[in-house]
Amino acid sequence: MRYNFDKVIERANTNCVKYDLRKVVFGNPDVLPMWVADMDFETPDFAREAVMQRALHPVYGYHFKDEPYFKAIQGWLLRRHQWEVPLKWMSFVPGVVCGFNMAVLAFTKEGDEVIIQSPVYPPFHHAVSEHGRKLVYNRLKIGEKGYEMDFELLEQQTKTAKMLILCNPHNPVGRCWTREELQRLSDICLRNNVLVISDEIHCDLVLPGYKHTPYATLSEEVAQHCIVFHAASKTFNLAGLATSTAIIPNKAMRDEYVHYVEALEAHLGNIFGKVATQASMEQGDEWLGQLLDYVQGNIDYVADFLKNNLPKVKFFKPQATYMMWLDFNGYGLSEEELWRKMTQEAGLGFNRGSDFGQDGSGYFRINLACPRATVEEAMKRLLFFKQ
Ligand SMILES: Cc1ncc(COP(=O)(O)O)c(C=O)c1O
């Protein structure tokens, strides 16, 4: 079956963050919205069908996640990432962000140092600062071929830090970390007894030619010192269903974490997320293959367009995620001025770079999980910067 990713779907007036909060976020209700990380594509037919079937039953009471649900996730991780995950390692969490916040609360104390690698997804910053922990920035470096980790600095920082929150693959810079890079990071963290929380929500969105390394597959010892988060929500456009998975190989840590989650009554979740996730993990391979080809086409289109028309905008092509991280510092404008021009004059709703950390100043993150027609319109509007 061929899926149609060219189809434009009207999302306005559906309580949709990306479209219906434009006036609030950008001060302009007419920006072309290419910000928050969900997709403008239809959620795939098998996931919608599963939700519709369940919705037909007239009672929407409490439910639990059964063995077929976790087996579907287990099968997916094995098929897609060659990762064998025993069922007992997995537990439900309502969201990856909620999940890593609970990990920070369960495994660190107030005042403890937690490392993040900026520029990085804003909730990484908040998960540390909002709970009275101390943020330590292991800033990524820009090398010839793209963003790299600063291992020398990490070596120093892990002497006192308790935890590192890893974005694997990385949002917004689009790096699919190699096994060697992750190995080096894990050596440093193990040696210094730093617990690694690996957010792998984008792992299924690794683009053609790249391969995701689940952090816990580096070695048995590494597996015993990490928590991995996975979800079908980015991959299959299910973010509104709030359903994700914590994977914890270490028994003592797992018991402590699950106890924490249950004490907050955060372990139940919703029935629609359950059936949509299960259907996607069981049936999603073909759809995902086509999605990734389409997204790669959008990325190539933008890359060519920028090279040919706006050479002052610098970027590295992403290796994973449907986002591009664009550097507008070549225009020599202040961040405020860039933001005003982008939102009020060009009419574009991209994410503001500094929301990902100071090192994102002058950058924008653009979401390319949308029909080609939307990408073409965005590039047309971006020609405003040619003046
Ligand atoms: C790295 C990363 N983690 C987590 C999330 C959100 O996860 P959830 O909706 O499950 O909380 C996002 C969404 O953009 C993300 O980019």
The ligand as a MOL file (V3000), in Angstrom:
LIG
                    3D

  0  0  0     0  0            999 V3000
M  V30 BEGIN CTAB
M  V30 COUNTS 16 16 0 0 0
M  V30 BEGIN ATOM
M  V30 1 C 13.6170 14.6540 22.9590 0
M  V30 2 C 12.1560 14.6640 23.2720 0
M  V30 3 N 11.7170 14.0240 24.3680 0
M  V30 4 C 10.4080 14.0000 24.6920 0
M  V30 5 C 9.4670 14.6480 23.8970 0
M  V30 6 C 8.0240 14.6340 24.2950 0
M  V30 7 O 7.6540 13.4330 24.8410 0
M  V30 8 P 6.2550 13.2100 25.5300 0
M  V30 9 O 5.2160 13.8860 24.6770 0
M  V30 10 O 6.1150 11.7240 25.5570 0
M  V30 11 O 6.3390 13.7990 26.8810 0
M  V30 12 C 9.8840 15.3280 22.7540 0
M  V30 13 C 8.9150 16.0500 21.9320 0
M  V30 14 O 9.2480 16.8590 21.1030 0
M  V30 15 C 11.2560 15.3230 22.4320 0
M  V30 16 O 11.7210 15.9430 21.3440 0
M  V30 END ATOM
M  V30 BEGIN BOND
M  V30 1 1 1 2
M  V30 2 1 2 3
M  V30 3 2 2 15
M  V30 4 2 3 4
M  V30 5 1 4 5
M  V30 6 1 5 6
M  V30 7 2 5 12
M  V30 8 1 6 7
M  V30 9 1 7 8
M  V30 10 2 8 9
M  V30 11 1 8 10
M  V30 12 1 8 11
M  V30 13 1 12 13
M  V30 14 1 12 15
M  V30 15 2 13 14
M  V30 16 1 15 16
M  V30 END BOND
M  V30 END CTAB
M  END
